[in-house]
């Protein structure tokens, strides 16, 4: 039981994130990929914080009272894990989006960017 409780304390799926954002929960979605990958396509409202550039300086303006949900391309990419680990080491509360951008799209949610795809749009409950 502890294993699964721990797992759920550190991961979210796309439905969890979509619902939490719609309910106005204090989440910041973080794309840990390169600026170019982010420009091509990303989750609407996500901020781009490439994991290779994270430091106390580049994160100084971020609100540590929020939870940062990190993602990358999907299960074949580990940029979300690297982003989460770096943010955690800098004192942020983090979670990882299971399946990343790939599963976000598979679940039918819209994306933004040059290669944006139509899908279910987020309606913020804030």
C-alpha positions in Angstrom: 0.0 0.0 0.0 2.8 2.4 0.9 4.4 1.9 -2.6 1.2 2.9 -4.4 0.5 5.8 -2.1 4.0 7.1 -2.7 3.6 6.6 -6.4 0.4 8.7 -6.4 2.0 11.4 -4.3 4.6 11.9 -7.1 2.7 11.3 -10.3 -0.4 12.6 -12.1 -2.1 11.5 -15.3 -3.5 13.9 -17.9 -7.0 13.6 -16.5 -5.8 14.6 -13.0 -3.9 17.6 -14.4 -6.8 18.7 -16.6 -9.3 18.5 -13.8 -7.0 20.1 -11.2 -6.3 23.1 -13.6 -10.0 23.4 -14.3 -10.8 23.5 -10.6 -8.2 26.3 -10.1 -5.8 24.2 -8.0 -2.4 25.8 -7.5 -0.5 23.8 -10.2 2.0 25.1 -12.7 2.6 22.8 -15.7 6.2 22.7 -16.7 7.6 21.6 -20.0 11.2 20.5 -19.4 12.1 20.1 -23.0 14.1 22.6 -25.2 12.6 25.9 -26.2 12.3 24.6 -29.8 10.3 21.5 -28.8 8.1 23.7 -26.6 7.5 26.2 -29.6 6.5 23.2 -31.8 3.8 21.9 -29.4 3.0 22.1 -25.7 0.2 21.8 -23.2 -1.8 25.1 -23.1 -0.6 27.3 -20.2 2.6 25.4 -19.6 5.8 27.2 -18.9 9.0 26.2 -20.6 11.8 25.5 -18.1 14.4 23.3 -20.0 15.9 21.0 -17.4 19.4 21.8 -18.6 19.0 25.4 -17.7 17.5 25.1 -14.2 19.3 26.8 -11.4 18.6 29.0 -8.4 18.9 32.0 -10.8 16.5 30.7 -13.5 13.9 29.7 -10.9 14.2 32.7 -8.6 10.9 34.2 -9.7 8.9 31.0 -9.3 6.3 30.6 -6.5 7.4 27.8 -4.1 3.9 27.6 -2.7 2.6 26.0 -5.9 3.0 22.4 -7.2 5.0 22.0 -10.4 3.8 19.2 -12.7 6.7 18.3 -15.1 6.3 16.7 -18.5 8.2 16.0 -21.7 7.4 14.1 -24.9 6.3 10.9 -23.2 7.5 7.5 -21.9 10.5 7.5 -24.2 11.9 10.8 -22.8 13.2 11.5 -19.4 13.3 15.3 -19.5 10.3 15.4 -17.1 12.1 13.3 -14.6 15.3 15.4 -14.8 13.1 18.6 -14.5 11.3 17.2 -11.5 14.5 16.2 -9.8 16.2 19.5 -10.3 13.2 21.5 -9.1 12.8 19.3 -6.1 16.5 19.8 -5.3 15.9 23.6 -5.5 13.1 23.4 -2.9 10.0 23.1 -5.1 7.1 20.7 -4.7 6.9 18.6 -7.8 4.9 15.8 -9.6 5.5 14.2 -12.9 2.9 13.9 -15.7 2.6 10.2 -16.6 3.0 9.8 -20.4 3.8 13.4 -21.0 2.6 15.3 -24.1 2.0 12.0 -25.9 -0.6 10.8 -23.4 -2.1 14.3 -23.0 -2.9 14.2 -26.7 -4.1 10.5 -26.6 -6.6 11.6 -24.0 -8.0 14.1 -26.4 -6.8 17.4 -24.9 -5.8 20.4 -27.0 -2.2 21.6 -27.5 -0.7 24.9 -28.4 2.3 25.8 -30.6 3.2 25.7 -34.3 1.9 22.1 -34.5 -1.1 22.6 -32.2 -3.8 20.0 -32.2 -7.4 20.5 -31.5 -9.0 18.8 -28.5 -10.8 19.3 -25.3 -10.1 22.9 -24.2 -9.3 23.8 -20.6 -11.9 26.0 -18.9 -10.3 27.5 -15.9 -12.3 27.4 -12.7 -10.1 30.0 -11.0 
